[in-house]
């Protein structure tokens, strides 16, 4: 997949002077993603930046193909003259957070309950994509730590067999913001009462407070999220924007292009 620069920093900094394309939850919807990338290939120019807002995995059946498509589009966009490596940013979504926790399931005190909860929240297709099954996982959890370690190690090894998949998972950011502190991009939301550095799981599971933003959060003009567990559709307010239009649940994938002033210049759906 080429070189991806890994940083210890969990936040990505974007240029506030250019256009930013933000892509909402994908959930393994490969055909929709390909169609969206086709539009982006025409409309995104050198100097633009692209932020994927998480939830590449889960729910949809084409998980591996979706990751391959993300990597292929990355290569083609970086091949454009004037495009820099850090012009594409990937946020960690709830599905990616669950996957990382799943690969360490042997350390969970109640591994059977945790696995069942994850499957209820869409991780099943991701397990299947990398050669596992719910039944094997539950059986291993009942056998004990050694059996569960073998199961998660096999999943990890199977993922490594697909070029670039593990590398992509290793560079996911918790959030991204513009260097002029105008725009903040998150996965599912945030807790307005906490600073950015103390959001913890609010990034992935959201907070009721996100919907209630009545002023700028931390000085940011607009906070943009790509996933809404309540599936309330695309909503753009004075201080927050939700771009999730239900990909993985019968809806399209939404992509919005933001100008430097936070205004939406263009909206794509596929």
Buried (B, 14 or more C-beta within 10 A) or exposed (E): BEEBEEEEEEBBBBBBEBBBBBBBBBBBBBBBBBBBBEBBEEBBEEBBBBBBBBBBBBBBBBBBBBBBBBBBBBEEBEEBEEBEEBBBBBBBBBBBBBBEBBBEBBEBEEBBEBBBEBBEBBBBBBBBBBEBEBEBBBEBBEEEEEBBBEBBEBBBEBBEEBEBBBBBBEBBBBBBBBEEEBBBBBBBBBBBEBEBEEBEEBBBBBBEBBBEBEEBBEEBBBBBBBBBBEBEEBEBEEBBBBBBBBBBBEBBBBBBBBBBEBEBEEEBBB
